[in-house]
């Protein structure tokens, strides 16, 4: 009997300790949400209290998607492994866009992570030399640069001009027949030029190819050019060469890099020009699905 009594008291004591501990752990104190500090560094927003952070998050979540976000979602674009960009790849993706009142006259190269969209005119304009005077660097400026950012730009309508931003174009020199795309991209990015209109780079030509295993580097593309030109929408069947923005190391003032029937090579012959530019991150998609018959329609 005594033994049982001691057990009962011991159990009661332990139960009492546990209940007391739980009351201490779950005690609640109320604070105003304005008074609670909030670490907001990861969100990219600015508020440092809970109420402000919730308000900012609500505003972000209810914003209308940008044109770039809409395109990424609708087209199912995947992020580029080298930079914060999303590319359209393959022979004929749905990347047609109406710009400068030219229905389906342009195609989207990439959507950038800052919300801007890089586009290229489908039809080539003019047979032009790379440069006629100076050192041949794009920011020299070359003859071609001057033409695109004065004569050609002035021909755009006022709406189109309002939709363009000054883009940071990669104009670094590259090694011909490079076998390493990451190295080539770094070379291109080693020098930047800020302006309205330029040209597509060699790496952009390579990254729009869906067959990366056979066509994903300068060297691979040239070794397999007959098949590689069929797996990128950037290829043109035109008999003339067209200019890329990249330049070869130690090139003469008149020499640039051309896409020649699918091959990438340096040259100084008059070649066709494919104007390339960045659209503002403020534009919106107001219609279209990106096909050639139903191109994306944009508005500020």
Secondary structure, 3 states (H helix, E strand, C coil): CHHHHHHHHHHHHHHHHHHHHHHHHCCCCCCCCCCCECCCHHHCCCCCEHHHHHHHHHHHHCCCCCHHHHHHHHHCCCECCCCCEEECCECCCCCEEEECCEEEEEEEEEEECCCCEEEEECCCEEEECCCCCCCCCHHHCCHHHHHHHHHHHHHCCHHHHHHEECEEEECCEECCCCCCHHHHHHHHHCCEEEECEECCCHHHHHHCCCCHHHHCCHHHHHHCHHHHCCCECCCCCCCCCEEECCEECCCCCCCEEEEECCEEEEECCCEEECCEEEECCCCEEEECCCCCCCCEEEEC
